[in-house]
């Protein structure tokens, strides 16, 4: 389920306005995950999966995450 949840998370983030040009605060990402009922272990697993696949990456700014081009492609499928 981690892959499906990660893709669901990416789609929610892109629908909420995340793109490859601007990192988003981790709190914003968590807020959007909660809106699609992705929380706790399920959220952490989806986030880890997306990171391991290279779909999301740590931003230079502490506490922020970037959507990668690969993540954007996956979200738009």
N, CA, C, O and CB atoms as a CASP TS submission, in Angstrom:
PFRMAT TS
TARGET T0000
AUTHOR 0000-0000-0000
METHOD Language model
MODEL 1
PARENT N/A
ATOM      1  N   UNK     1       0.809  -1.205   0.000  1.00  0.00           N
ATOM      2  CA  UNK     1       0.000   0.000   0.000  1.00  0.00           C
ATOM      3  C   UNK     1       0.850   1.266   0.000  1.00  0.00           C
ATOM      4  O   UNK     1       0.356   2.340  -0.343  1.00  0.00           O
ATOM      5  CB  UNK     1      -0.919   0.000   1.194  1.00  0.00           C
ATOM      6  N   UNK     2       2.113   1.154   0.379  1.00  0.00           N
ATOM      7  CA  UNK     2       2.957   2.351   0.447  1.00  0.00           C
ATOM      8  C   UNK     2       3.025   3.085  -0.887  1.00  0.00           C
ATOM      9  O   UNK     2       2.941   4.312  -0.929  1.00  0.00           O
ATOM     10  CB  UNK     2       4.359   1.976   0.894  1.00  0.00           C
ATOM     11  N   UNK     3       3.177   2.333  -1.977  1.00  0.00           N
ATOM     12  CA  UNK     3       3.268   2.968  -3.300  1.00  0.00           C
ATOM     13  C   UNK     3       1.967   3.696  -3.633  1.00  0.00           C
ATOM     14  O   UNK     3       1.993   4.842  -4.083  1.00  0.00           O
ATOM     15  CB  UNK     3       3.585   1.915  -4.391  1.00  0.00           C
ATOM     16  N   UNK     4       0.845   3.041  -3.415  1.00  0.00           N
ATOM     17  CA  UNK     4      -0.450   3.660  -3.720  1.00  0.00           C
ATOM     18  C   UNK     4      -0.666   4.892  -2.856  1.00  0.00           C
ATOM     19  O   UNK     4      -1.154   5.913  -3.342  1.00  0.00           O
ATOM     20  CB  UNK     4      -1.599   2.654  -3.509  1.00  0.00           C
ATOM     21  N   UNK     5      -0.310   4.807  -1.586  1.00  0.00           N
ATOM     22  CA  UNK     5      -0.461   5.961  -0.693  1.00  0.00           C
ATOM     23  C   UNK     5       0.475   7.090  -1.093  1.00  0.00           C
ATOM     24  O   UNK     5       0.100   8.260  -1.021  1.00  0.00           O
ATOM     25  CB  UNK     5      -0.195   5.553   0.759  1.00  0.00           C
ATOM     26  N   UNK     6       1.698   6.750  -1.516  1.00  0.00           N
ATOM     27  CA  UNK     6       2.650   7.776  -1.943  1.00  0.00           C
ATOM     28  C   UNK     6       2.130   8.505  -3.181  1.00  0.00           C
ATOM     29  O   UNK     6       2.238   9.727  -3.282  1.00  0.00           O
ATOM     30  CB  UNK     6       4.030   7.150  -2.232  1.00  0.00           C
ATOM     31  N   UNK     7       1.571   7.753  -4.112  1.00  0.00           N
ATOM     32  CA  UNK     7       1.018   8.366  -5.327  1.00  0.00           C
ATOM     33  C   UNK     7      -0.192   9.218  -4.980  1.00  0.00           C
ATOM     34  O   UNK     7      -0.365  10.309  -5.524  1.00  0.00           O
ATOM     35  CB  UNK     7       0.629   7.284  -6.361  1.00  0.00           C
ATOM     36  N   UNK     8      -1.023   8.726  -4.082  1.00  0.00           N
ATOM     37  CA  UNK     8      -2.189   9.503  -3.645  1.00  0.00           C
ATOM     38  C   UNK     8      -1.734  10.815  -2.991  1.00  0.00           C
ATOM     39  O   UNK     8      -2.331  11.868  -3.218  1.00  0.00           O
ATOM     40  CB  UNK     8      -3.060   8.675  -2.652  1.00  0.00           C
ATOM     41  N   UNK     9      -0.675  10.740  -2.181  1.00  0.00           N
ATOM     42  CA  UNK     9      -0.126  11.938  -1.542  1.00  0.00           C
ATOM     43  C   UNK     9       0.401  12.913  -2.595  1.00  0.00           C
ATOM     44  O   UNK     9       0.108  14.107  -2.534  1.00  0.00           O
ATOM     45  CB  UNK     9       0.998  11.557  -0.553  1.00  0.00           C
ATOM     46  N   UNK    10       1.170  12.418  -3.549  1.00  0.00           N
ATOM     47  CA  UNK    10       1.698  13.292  -4.605  1.00  0.00           C
ATOM     48  C   UNK    10       0.579  13.987  -5.367  1.00  0.00           C
ATOM     49  O   UNK    10       0.653  15.186  -5.638  1.00  0.00           O
ATOM     50  CB  UNK    10       2.562  12.490  -5.576  1.00  0.00           C
ATOM     51  N   UNK    11      -0.450  13.233  -5.708  1.00  0.00           N
ATOM     52  CA  UNK    11      -1.576  13.827  -6.441  1.00  0.00           C
ATOM     53  C   UNK    11      -2.261  14.911  -5.622  1.00  0.00           C
ATOM     54  O   UNK    11      -2.641  15.949  -6.163  1.00  0.00           O
ATOM     55  CB  UNK    11      -2.591  12.748  -6.826  1.00  0.00           C
ATOM     56  N   UNK    12      -2.420  14.680  -4.331  1.00  0.00           N
ATOM     57  CA  UNK    12      -3.042  15.686  -3.461  1.00  0.00           C
ATOM     58  C   UNK    12      -2.167  16.936  -3.363  1.00  0.00           C
ATOM     59  O   UNK    12      -2.677  18.057  -3.378  1.00  0.00           O
ATOM     60  CB  UNK    12      -3.293  15.102  -2.054  1.00  0.00           C
ATOM     61  N   UNK    13      -0.871  16.746  -3.265  1.00  0.00           N
ATOM     62  CA  UNK    13       0.043  17.891  -3.157  1.00  0.00           C
ATOM     63  C   UNK    13       0.046  18.718  -4.437  1.00  0.00           C
ATOM     64  O   UNK    13       0.008  19.947  -4.383  1.00  0.00           O
ATOM     65  CB  UNK    13       1.466  17.413  -2.843  1.00  0.00           C
ATOM     66  N   UNK    14       0.091  18.056  -5.573  1.00  0.00           N
ATOM     67  CA  UNK    14       0.064  18.775  -6.863  1.00  0.00           C
ATOM     68  C   UNK    14      -1.277  19.481  -7.036  1.00  0.00           C
ATOM     69  O   UNK    14      -1.316  20.622  -7.498  1.00  0.00           O
ATOM     70  CB  UNK    14       0.316  17.796  -8.053  1.00  0.00           C
ATOM     71  N   UNK    15      -2.370  18.825  -6.676  1.00  0.00           N
ATOM     72  CA  UNK    15      -3.701  19.451  -6.776  1.00  0.00           C
ATOM     73  C   UNK    15      -3.800  20.680  -5.879  1.00  0.00           C
ATOM     74  O   UNK    15      -4.525  21.624  -6.192  1.00  0.00           O
ATOM     75  CB  UNK    15      -4.801  18.441  -6.401  1.00  0.00           C
ATOM     76  N   UNK    16      -3.072  20.667  -4.764  1.00  0.00           N
ATOM     77  CA  UNK    16      -3.095  21.805  -3.835  1.00  0.00           C
ATOM     78  C   UNK    16      -2.116  22.904  -4.236  1.00  0.00           C
ATOM     79  O   UNK    16      -2.047  23.944  -3.581  1.00  0.00           O
ATOM     80  CB  UNK    16      -2.776  21.334  -2.427  1.00  0.00           C
ATOM     81  N   UNK    17      -1.352  22.675  -5.323  1.00  0.00           N
ATOM     82  CA  UNK    17      -0.494  23.742  -5.832  1.00  0.00           C
ATOM     83  C   UNK    17       0.997  23.508  -5.736  1.00  0.00           C
ATOM     84  O   UNK    17       1.774  24.388  -6.106  1.00  0.00           O
ATOM     85  CB  UNK    17      -0.802  24.966  -5.130  1.00  0.00           C
ATOM     86  N   UNK    18       1.426  22.353  -5.252  1.00  0.00           N
ATOM     87  CA  UNK    18       2.865  22.101  -5.168  1.00  0.00           C
ATOM     88  C   UNK    18       3.415  21.864  -6.567  1.00  0.00           C
ATOM     89  O   UNK    18       2.790  21.196  -7.390  1.00  0.00           O
ATOM     90  CB  UNK    18       3.169  20.886  -4.247  1.00  0.00           C
ATOM     91  N   UNK    19       4.597  22.423  -6.822  1.00  0.00           N
ATOM     92  CA  UNK    19       5.263  22.198  -8.103  1.00  0.00           C
ATOM     93  C   UNK    19       6.760  22.099  -7.880  1.00  0.00           C
ATOM     94  O   UNK    19       7.230  22.218  -6.748  1.00  0.00           O
ATOM     95  CB  UNK    19       4.935  23.329  -9.110  1.00  0.00           C
ATOM     96  N   UNK    20       7.504  21.885  -8.938  1.00  0.00           N
ATOM     97  CA  UNK    20       8.949  21.683  -8.819  1.00  0.00           C
ATOM     98  C   UNK    20       9.716  22.985  -8.581  1.00  0.00           C
ATOM     99  O   UNK    20      10.901  22.947  -8.251  1.00  0.00           O
ATOM    100  CB  UNK    20       9.474  21.010 -10.067  1.00  0.00           C
ATOM    101  N   UNK    21       9.072  24.110  -8.740  1.00  0.00           N
ATOM    102  CA  UNK    21       9.765  25.398  -8.627  1.00  0.00           C
ATOM    103  C   UNK    21       9.872  25.942  -7.215  1.00  0.00           C
ATOM    104  O   UNK    21      10.737  26.770  -6.932  1.00  0.00           O
ATOM    105  CB  UNK    21       9.075  26.399  -9.466  1.00  0.00           C
ATOM    106  N   UNK    22       8.998  25.482  -6.322  1.00  0.00           N
ATOM    107  CA  UNK    22       9.010  26.064  -4.974  1.00  0.00           C
ATOM    108  C   UNK    22       8.800  24.993  -3.915  1.00  0.00           C
ATOM    109  O   UNK    22       7.795  24.284  -3.942  1.00  0.00           O
ATOM    110  CB  UNK    22       7.929  27.146  -4.845  1.00  0.00           C
ATOM    111  N   UNK    23       9.738  24.870  -2.985  1.00  0.00           N
ATOM    112  CA  UNK    23       9.558  23.907  -1.902  1.00  0.00           C
ATOM    113  C   UNK    23       8.386  24.313  -1.007  1.00  0.00           C
ATOM    114  O   UNK    23       7.998  25.481  -0.963  1.00  0.00           O
ATOM    115  CB  UNK    23      10.849  23.786  -1.071  1.00  0.00           C
ATOM    116  N   UNK    24       7.846  23.358  -0.313  1.00  0.00           N
ATOM    117  CA  UNK    24       6.747  23.612   0.617  1.00  0.00           C
ATOM    118  C   UNK    24       7.151  23.175   2.013  1.00  0.00           C
ATOM    119  O   UNK    24       7.929  22.237   2.186  1.00  0.00           O
ATOM    120  CB  UNK    24       5.460  22.879   0.171  1.00  0.00           C
ATOM    121  N   UNK    25       6.616  23.863   2.994  1.00  0.00           N
ATOM    122  CA  UNK    25       6.880  23.517   4.390  1.00  0.00           C
ATOM    123  C   UNK    25       6.314  22.133   4.679  1.00  0.00           C
ATOM    124  O   UNK    25       5.260  21.756   4.166  1.00  0.00           O
ATOM    125  CB  UNK    25       6.268  24.574   5.353  1.00  0.00           C
ATOM    126  N   UNK    26       7.025  21.394   5.499  1.00  0.00           N
ATOM    127  CA  UNK    26       6.576  20.060   5.855  1.00  0.00           C
ATOM    128  C   UNK    26       5.212  20.088   6.525  1.00  0.00           C
ATOM    129  O   UNK    26       4.426  19.157   6.354  1.00  0.00           O
ATOM    130  CB  UNK    26       7.586  19.395   6.763  1.00  0.00           C
ATOM    131  N   UNK    27       4.916  21.132   7.280  1.00  0.00           N
ATOM    132  CA  UNK    27       3.601  21.260   7.920  1.00  0.00           C
ATOM    133  C   UNK    27       2.504  21.381   6.864  1.00  0.00           C
ATOM    134  O   UNK    27       1.414  20.841   7.052  1.00  0.00           O
ATOM    135  CB  UNK    27       3.571  22.487   8.865  1.00  0.00           C
ATOM    136  N   UNK    28       2.768  22.068   5.773  1.00  0.00           N
ATOM    137  CA  UNK    28       1.803  22.189   4.672  1.00  0.00           C
ATOM    138  C   UNK    28       1.546  20.823   4.048  1.00  0.00           C
ATOM    139  O   UNK    28       0.406  20.478   3.735  1.00  0.00           O
ATOM    140  CB  UNK    28       2.315  23.182   3.599  1.00  0.00           C
ATOM    141  N   UNK    29       2.617  20.047   3.870  1.00  0.00           N
ATOM    142  CA  UNK    29       2.487  18.704   3.302  1.00  0.00           C
ATOM    143  C   UNK    29       1.651  17.822   4.226  1.00  0.00           C
ATOM    144  O   UNK    29       0.765  17.098   3.772  1.00  0.00           O
ATOM    145  CB  UNK    29       3.879  18.072   3.067  1.00  0.00           C
ATOM    146  N   UNK    30       1.938  17.888   5.513  1.00  0.00           N
ATOM    147  CA  UNK    30       1.176  17.078   6.478  1.00  0.00           C
ATOM    148  C   UNK    30      -0.295  17.490   6.508  1.00  0.00           C
ATOM    149  O   UNK    30      -1.176  16.635   6.606  1.00  0.00           O
ATOM    150  CB  UNK    30       1.785  17.210   7.887  1.00  0.00           C
ATOM    151  N   UNK    31      -0.563  18.783   6.423  1.00  0.00           N
ATOM    152  CA  UNK    31      -1.948  19.284   6.406  1.00  0.00           C
ATOM    153  C   UNK    31      -2.699  18.705   5.203  1.00  0.00           C
ATOM    154  O   UNK    31      -3.842  18.266   5.332  1.00  0.00           O
ATOM    155  CB  UNK    31      -1.973  20.845   6.360  1.00  0.00           C
ATOM    156  N   UNK    32      -2.063  18.706   4.054  1.00  0.00           N
ATOM    157  CA  UNK    32      -2.698  18.160   2.854  1.00  0.00           C
ATOM    158  C   UNK    32      -2.873  16.652   2.941  1.00  0.00           C
ATOM    159  O   UNK    32      -3.852  16.111   2.426  1.00  0.00           O
ATOM    160  CB  UNK    32      -1.883  18.511   1.623  1.00  0.00           C
ATOM    161  N   UNK    33      -1.947  15.976   3.577  1.00  0.00           N
ATOM    162  CA  UNK    33      -2.077  14.532   3.783  1.00  0.00           C
ATOM    163  C   UNK    33      -3.273  14.228   4.683  1.00  0.00           C
ATOM    164  O   UNK    33      -4.019  13.280   4.436  1.00  0.00           O
ATOM    165  CB  UNK    33      -0.782  13.950   4.396  1.00  0.00           C
ATOM    166  N   UNK    34      -3.449  15.025   5.712  1.00  0.00           N
ATOM    167  CA  UNK    34      -4.589  14.832   6.613  1.00  0.00           C
ATOM    168  C   UNK    34      -5.916  15.027   5.893  1.00  0.00           C
ATOM    169  O   UNK    34      -6.904  14.363   6.208  1.00  0.00           O
ATOM    170  CB  UNK    34      -4.498  15.793   7.794  1.00  0.00           C
ATOM    171  N   UNK    35      -5.938  15.932   4.932  1.00  0.00           N
ATOM    172  CA  UNK    35      -7.162  16.187   4.171  1.00  0.00           C
ATOM    173  C   UNK    35      -7.581  14.990   3.323  1.00  0.00           C
ATOM    174  O   UNK    35      -8.756  14.854   2.982  1.00  0.00           O
ATOM    175  CB  UNK    35      -6.974  17.397   3.281  1.00  0.00           C
ATOM    176  N   UNK    36      -6.628  14.119   2.980  1.00  0.00           N
ATOM    177  CA  UNK    36      -6.977  12.899   2.235  1.00  0.00           C
ATOM    178  C   UNK    36      -6.938  11.680   3.169  1.00  0.00           C
ATOM    179  O   UNK    36      -6.858  10.535   2.723  1.00  0.00           O
ATOM    180  CB  UNK    36      -6.003  12.693   1.032  1.00  0.00           C
ATOM    181  N   UNK    37      -6.996  11.962   4.467  1.00  0.00           N
ATOM    182  CA  UNK    37      -7.036  10.930   5.515  1.00  0.00           C
ATOM    183  C   UNK    37      -5.812  10.025   5.505  1.00  0.00           C
ATOM    184  O   UNK    37      -5.914   8.817   5.716  1.00  0.00           O
ATOM    185  CB  UNK    37      -8.280  10.085   5.359  1.00  0.00           C
ATOM    186  N   UNK    38      -4.667  10.621   5.259  1.00  0.00           N
ATOM    187  CA  UNK    38      -3.384   9.923   5.318  1.00  0.00           C
ATOM    188  C   UNK    38      -2.672  10.455   6.554  1.00  0.00           C
ATOM    189  O   UNK    38      -2.214  11.598   6.567  1.00  0.00           O
ATOM    190  CB  UNK    38      -2.520  10.139   3.997  1.00  0.00           C
ATOM    191  N   UNK    39      -2.578   9.629   7.589  1.00  0.00           N
ATOM    192  CA  UNK    39      -1.993  10.111   8.841  1.00  0.00           C
ATOM    193  C   UNK    39      -1.213   9.006   9.538  1.00  0.00           C
ATOM    194  O   UNK    39      -1.279   7.838   9.154  1.00  0.00           O
ATOM    195  CB  UNK    39      -3.083  10.652   9.770  1.00  0.00           C
ATOM    196  N   UNK    40      -0.488   9.393  10.552  1.00  0.00           N
ATOM    197  CA  UNK    40       0.268   8.441  11.346  1.00  0.00           C
ATOM    198  C   UNK    40       1.246   7.628  10.528  1.00  0.00           C
ATOM    199  O   UNK    40       1.944   8.152   9.660  1.00  0.00           O
ATOM    200  CB  UNK    40      -0.661   7.527  12.055  1.00  0.00           C
ATOM    201  N   UNK    41       1.286   6.338  10.817  1.00  0.00           N
ATOM    202  CA  UNK    41       2.220   5.426  10.148  1.00  0.00           C
ATOM    203  C   UNK    41       2.002   5.420   8.633  1.00  0.00           C
ATOM    204  O   UNK    41       2.957   5.342   7.861  1.00  0.00           O
ATOM    205  CB  UNK    41       2.067   4.002  10.707  1.00  0.00           C
ATOM    206  N   UNK    42       0.762   5.501   8.227  1.00  0.00           N
ATOM    207  CA  UNK    42       0.438   5.491   6.794  1.00  0.00           C
ATOM    208  C   UNK    42       1.070   6.705   6.092  1.00  0.00           C
ATOM    209  O   UNK    42       1.612   6.577   4.995  1.00  0.00           O
ATOM    210  CB  UNK    42      -1.105   5.489   6.584  1.00  0.00           C
ATOM    211  N   UNK    43       0.996   7.876   6.728  1.00  0.00           N
ATOM    212  CA  UNK    43       1.598   9.095   6.178  1.00  0.00           C
ATOM    213  C   UNK    43       3.117   8.974   6.134  1.00  0.00           C
ATOM    214  O   UNK    43       3.741   9.284   5.119  1.00  0.00           O
ATOM    215  CB  UNK    43       1.189  10.326   7.011  1.00  0.00           C
ATOM    216  N   UNK    44       3.704   8.527   7.228  1.00  0.00           N
ATOM    217  CA  UNK    44       5.160   8.393   7.304  1.00  0.00           C
ATOM    218  C   UNK    44       5.665   7.410   6.252  1.00  0.00           C
ATOM    219  O   UNK    44       6.681   7.662   5.604  1.00  0.00           O
ATOM    220  CB  UNK    44       5.588   7.936   8.710  1.00  0.00           C
ATOM    221  N   UNK    45       4.967   6.298   6.082  1.00  0.00           N
ATOM    222  CA  UNK    45       5.358   5.297   5.080  1.00  0.00           C
ATOM    223  C   UNK    45       5.252   5.845   3.665  1.00  0.00           C
ATOM    224  O   UNK    45       6.130   5.608   2.836  1.00  0.00           O
ATOM    225  CB  UNK    45       4.492   4.048   5.213  1.00  0.00           C
ATOM    226  N   UNK    46       4.174   6.582   3.387  1.00  0.00           N
ATOM    227  CA  UNK    46       3.993   7.174   2.056  1.00  0.00           C
ATOM    228  C   UNK    46       5.074   8.207   1.774  1.00  0.00           C
ATOM    229  O   UNK    46       5.610   8.267   0.667  1.00  0.00           O
ATOM    230  CB  UNK    46       2.602   7.821   1.934  1.00  0.00           C
ATOM    231  N   UNK    47       5.391   9.012   2.768  1.00  0.00           N
ATOM    232  CA  UNK    47       6.417  10.037   2.621  1.00  0.00           C
ATOM    233  C   UNK    47       7.787   9.388   2.399  1.00  0.00           C
ATOM    234  O   UNK    47       8.555   9.825   1.542  1.00  0.00           O
ATOM    235  CB  UNK    47       6.448  10.954   3.864  1.00  0.00           C
ATOM    236  N   UNK    48       8.082   8.358   3.164  1.00  0.00           N
ATOM    237  CA  UNK    48       9.354   7.650   3.013  1.00  0.00           C
ATOM    238  C   UNK    48       9.446   6.992   1.637  1.00  0.00           C
ATOM    239  O   UNK    48      10.494   7.041   0.993  1.00  0.00           O
ATOM    240  CB  UNK    48       9.518   6.592   4.121  1.00  0.00           C
ATOM    241  N   UNK    49       8.370   6.387   1.196  1.00  0.00           N
ATOM    242  CA  UNK    49       8.357   5.742  -0.118  1.00  0.00           C
ATOM    243  C   UNK    49       8.616   6.775  -1.209  1.00  0.00           C
ATOM    244  O   UNK    49       9.435   6.550  -2.100  1.00  0.00           O
ATOM    245  CB  UNK    49       7.009   5.023  -0.365  1.00  0.00           C
ATOM    246  N   UNK    50       7.921   7.903  -1.139  1.00  0.00           N
ATOM    247  CA  UNK    50       8.098   8.962  -2.141  1.00  0.00           C
ATOM    248  C   UNK    50       9.529   9.487  -2.125  1.00  0.00           C
ATOM    249  O   UNK    50      10.094   9.781  -3.178  1.00  0.00           O
ATOM    250  CB  UNK    50       7.107  10.117  -1.890  1.00  0.00           C
ATOM    251  N   UNK    51      10.105   9.605  -0.960  1.00  0.00           N
ATOM    252  CA  UNK    51      11.494  10.054  -0.858  1.00  0.00           C
ATOM    253  C   UNK    51      12.467   9.037  -1.421  1.00  0.00           C
ATOM    254  O   UNK    51      13.398   9.400  -2.140  1.00  0.00           O
ATOM    255  CB  UNK    51      11.844  10.346   0.583  1.00  0.00           C
ATOM    256  N   UNK    52      12.262   7.771  -1.103  1.00  0.00           N
ATOM    257  CA  UNK    52      13.142   6.712  -1.600  1.00  0.00           C
ATOM    258  C   UNK    52      13.063   6.562  -3.116  1.00  0.00           C
ATOM    259  O   UNK    52      14.046   6.191  -3.758  1.00  0.00           O
ATOM    260  CB  UNK    52      12.790   5.391  -0.938  1.00  0.00           C
ATOM    261  N   UNK    53      11.900   6.849  -3.687  1.00  0.00           N
ATOM    262  CA  UNK    53      11.736   6.775  -5.137  1.00  0.00           C
ATOM    263  C   UNK    53      12.271   8.029  -5.837  1.00  0.00           C
ATOM    264  O   UNK    53      12.364   8.061  -7.064  1.00  0.00           O
ATOM    265  CB  UNK    53      10.264   6.573  -5.486  1.00  0.00           C
ATOM    266  N   UNK    54      12.619   9.051  -5.068  1.00  0.00           N
ATOM    267  CA  UNK    54      13.116  10.288  -5.654  1.00  0.00           C
ATOM    268  C   UNK    54      12.012  11.216  -6.123  1.00  0.00           C
ATOM    269  O   UNK    54      12.251  12.111  -6.934  1.00  0.00           O
ATOM    270  CB  UNK    54      14.016   9.976  -6.800  1.00  0.00           C
ATOM    271  N   UNK    55      10.806  11.010  -5.617  1.00  0.00           N
ATOM    272  CA  UNK    55       9.665  11.842  -6.004  1.00  0.00           C
ATOM    273  C   UNK    55       9.578  13.106  -5.157  1.00  0.00           C
ATOM    274  O   UNK    55       9.091  14.139  -5.617  1.00  0.00           O
ATOM    275  CB  UNK    55       8.367  11.048  -5.882  1.00  0.00           C
ATOM    276  N   UNK    56      10.050  13.018  -3.926  1.00  0.00           N
ATOM    277  CA  UNK    56      10.146  14.159  -3.023  1.00  0.00           C
ATOM    278  C   UNK    56      11.574  14.202  -2.495  1.00  0.00           C
ATOM    279  O   UNK    56      12.216  13.163  -2.344  1.00  0.00           O
ATOM    280  CB  UNK    56       9.102  14.061  -1.849  1.00  0.00           C
ATOM    281  N   UNK    57      12.066  15.395  -2.217  1.00  0.00           N
ATOM    282  CA  UNK    57      13.429  15.546  -1.710  1.00  0.00           C
ATOM    283  C   UNK    57      13.473  16.655  -0.672  1.00  0.00           C
ATOM    284  O   UNK    57      12.673  17.590  -0.708  1.00  0.00           O
ATOM    285  CB  UNK    57      14.416  15.844  -2.859  1.00  0.00           C
ATOM    286  N   UNK    58      14.414  16.541   0.249  1.00  0.00           N
ATOM    287  CA  UNK    58      14.606  17.610   1.230  1.00  0.00           C
ATOM    288  C   UNK    58      15.020  18.879   0.503  1.00  0.00           C
ATOM    289  O   UNK    58      15.843  18.847  -0.412  1.00  0.00           O
ATOM    290  CB  UNK    58      15.669  17.213   2.296  1.00  0.00           C
ATOM    291  N   UNK    59      14.446  19.981   0.917  1.00  0.00           N
ATOM    292  CA  UNK    59      14.797  21.282   0.341  1.00  0.00           C
ATOM    293  C   UNK    59      15.981  21.859   1.109  1.00  0.00           C
ATOM    294  O   UNK    59      16.248  21.455   2.241  1.00  0.00           O
ATOM    295  CB  UNK    59      13.579  22.265   0.378  1.00  0.00           C
ATOM    296  N   UNK    60      16.686  22.800   0.498  1.00  0.00           N
ATOM    297  CA  UNK    60      17.787  23.444   1.213  1.00  0.00           C
ATOM    298  C   UNK    60      17.307  24.137   2.501  1.00  0.00           C
ATOM    299  O   UNK    60      18.026  24.174   3.500  1.00  0.00           O
ATOM    300  CB  UNK    60      18.478  24.461   0.299  1.00  0.00           C
ATOM    301  N   UNK    61      16.109  24.672   2.462  1.00  0.00           N
ATOM    302  CA  UNK    61      15.555  25.336   3.645  1.00  0.00           C
ATOM    303  C   UNK    61      15.081  24.270   4.628  1.00  0.00           C
ATOM    304  O   UNK    61      14.321  23.375   4.258  1.00  0.00           O
ATOM    305  CB  UNK    61      14.381  26.299   3.258  1.00  0.00           C
ATOM    306  N   UNK    62      15.516  24.362   5.844  1.00  0.00           N
ATOM    307  CA  UNK    62      15.164  23.388   6.879  1.00  0.00           C
ATOM    308  C   UNK    62      13.645  23.329   7.067  1.00  0.00           C
ATOM    309  O   UNK    62      12.974  24.359   7.121  1.00  0.00           O
ATOM    310  CB  UNK    62      15.856  23.743   8.215  1.00  0.00           C
ATOM    311  N   UNK    63      13.120  22.112   7.163  1.00  0.00           N
ATOM    312  CA  UNK    63      11.694  21.940   7.394  1.00  0.00           C
ATOM    313  C   UNK    63      10.847  22.060   6.140  1.00  0.00           C
ATOM    314  O   UNK    63       9.630  22.228   6.218  1.00  0.00           O
ATOM    315  CB  UNK    63      11.231  22.933   8.388  1.00  0.00           C
ATOM    316  N   UNK    64      11.493  21.973   4.982  1.00  0.00           N
ATOM    317  CA  UNK    64      10.784  22.077   3.700  1.00  0.00           C
ATOM    318  C   UNK    64      11.141  20.905   2.800  1.00  0.00           C
ATOM    319  O   UNK    64      12.189  20.275   2.946  1.00  0.00           O
ATOM    320  CB  UNK    64      11.119  23.410   2.997  1.00  0.00           C
ATOM    321  N   UNK    65      10.247  20.635   1.873  1.00  0.00           N
ATOM    322  CA  UNK    65      10.414  19.525   0.941  1.00  0.00           C
ATOM    323  C   UNK    65      10.132  20.003  -0.477  1.00  0.00           C
ATOM    324  O   UNK    65       9.270  20.853  -0.700  1.00  0.00           O
ATOM    325  CB  UNK    65       9.485  18.344   1.315  1.00  0.00           C
ATOM    326  N   UNK    66      10.869  19.445  -1.428  1.00  0.00           N
ATOM    327  CA  UNK    66      10.697  19.770  -2.847  1.00  0.00           C
ATOM    328  C   UNK    66      10.029  18.604  -3.572  1.00  0.00           C
ATOM    329  O   UNK    66      10.283  17.437  -3.271  1.00  0.00           O
ATOM    330  CB  UNK    66      12.062  20.106  -3.503  1.00  0.00           C
ATOM    331  N   UNK    67       9.191  18.936  -4.510  1.00  0.00           N
ATOM    332  CA  UNK    67       8.659  17.960  -5.450  1.00  0.00           C
ATOM    333  C   UNK    67       9.649  17.874  -6.597  1.00  0.00           C
ATOM    334  O   UNK    67      10.043  18.900  -7.151  1.00  0.00           O
ATOM    335  CB  UNK    67       7.216  18.350  -5.953  1.00  0.00           C
ATOM    336  N   UNK    68      10.054  16.669  -6.961  1.00  0.00           N
ATOM    337  CA  UNK    68      10.984  16.509  -8.075  1.00  0.00           C
ATOM    338  C   UNK    68      10.215  16.383  -9.379  1.00  0.00           C
ATOM    339  O   UNK    68       9.000  16.189  -9.383  1.00  0.00           O
ATOM    340  CB  UNK    68      11.888  15.281  -7.863  1.00  0.00           C
ATOM    341  N   UNK    69      10.930  16.495 -10.474  1.00  0.00           N
ATOM    342  CA  UNK    69      10.269  16.313 -11.786  1.00  0.00           C
ATOM    343  C   UNK    69       9.662  14.926 -11.895  1.00  0.00           C
ATOM    344  O   UNK    69       8.563  14.759 -12.424  1.00  0.00           O
ATOM    345  CB  UNK    69      11.270  16.538 -12.943  1.00  0.00           C
ATOM    346  N   UNK    70      10.384  13.929 -11.392  1.00  0.00           N
ATOM    347  CA  UNK    70       9.866  12.551 -11.417  1.00  0.00           C
ATOM    348  C   UNK    70       8.576  12.452 -10.600  1.00  0.00           C
ATOM    349  O   UNK    70       7.636  11.768 -11.004  1.00  0.00           O
ATOM    350  CB  UNK    70      10.927  11.557 -10.867  1.00  0.00           C
ATOM    351  N   UNK    71       8.534  13.125  -9.468  1.00  0.00           N
ATOM    352  CA  UNK    71       7.325  13.122  -8.645  1.00  0.00           C
ATOM    353  C   UNK    71       6.163  13.794  -9.329  1.00  0.00           C
ATOM    354  O   UNK    71       5.022  13.344  -9.219  1.00  0.00           O
ATOM    355  CB  UNK    71       7.588  13.796  -7.333  1.00  0.00           C
ATOM    356  N   UNK    72       6.446  14.870 -10.037  1.00  0.00           N
ATOM    357  CA  UNK    72       5.393  15.571 -10.763  1.00  0.00           C
ATOM    358  C   UNK    72       4.822  14.691 -11.884  1.00  0.00           C
ATOM    359  O   UNK    72       3.613  14.667 -12.115  1.00  0.00           O
ATOM    360  CB  UNK    72       5.934  16.890 -11.343  1.00  0.00           C
ATOM    361  N   UNK    73       5.708  13.977 -12.569  1.00  0.00           N
ATOM    362  CA  UNK    73       5.257  13.062 -13.635  1.00  0.00           C
ATOM    363  C   UNK    73       4.357  11.987 -13.048  1.00  0.00           C
ATOM    364  O   UNK    73       3.296  11.701 -13.602  1.00  0.00           O
ATOM    365  CB  UNK    73       6.469  12.409 -14.361  1.00  0.00           C
ATOM    366  N   UNK    74       4.759  11.398 -11.952  1.00  0.00           N
ATOM    367  CA  UNK    74       3.960  10.352 -11.302  1.00  0.00           C
ATOM    368  C   UNK    74       2.610  10.910 -10.874  1.00  0.00           C
ATOM    369  O   UNK    74       1.589  10.249 -11.063  1.00  0.00           O
ATOM    370  CB  UNK    74       4.709   9.768 -10.081  1.00  0.00           C
ATOM    371  N   UNK    75       2.582  12.092 -10.311  1.00  0.00           N
ATOM    372  CA  UNK    75       1.334  12.699  -9.820  1.00  0.00           C
ATOM    373  C   UNK    75       0.363  12.983 -10.948  1.00  0.00           C
ATOM    374  O   UNK    75      -0.851  12.937 -10.751  1.00  0.00           O
ATOM    375  CB  UNK    75       1.629  13.988  -9.067  1.00  0.00           C
ATOM    376  N   UNK    76       0.878  13.273 -12.111  1.00  0.00           N
ATOM    377  CA  UNK    76       0.005  13.657 -13.238  1.00  0.00           C
ATOM    378  C   UNK    76      -0.439  12.472 -14.099  1.00  0.00           C
ATOM    379  O   UNK    76      -1.169  12.652 -15.073  1.00  0.00           O
ATOM    380  CB  UNK    76       0.721  14.662 -14.116  1.00  0.00           C
ATOM    381  N   UNK    77      -0.003  11.273 -13.744  1.00  0.00           N
ATOM    382  CA  UNK    77      -0.428  10.067 -14.491  1.00  0.00           C
ATOM    383  C   UNK    77      -1.885   9.781 -14.286  1.00  0.00           C
ATOM    384  O   UNK    77      -2.407   8.811 -14.836  1.00  0.00           O
ATOM    385  CB  UNK    77       0.386   8.852 -14.074  1.00  0.00           C
TER
END
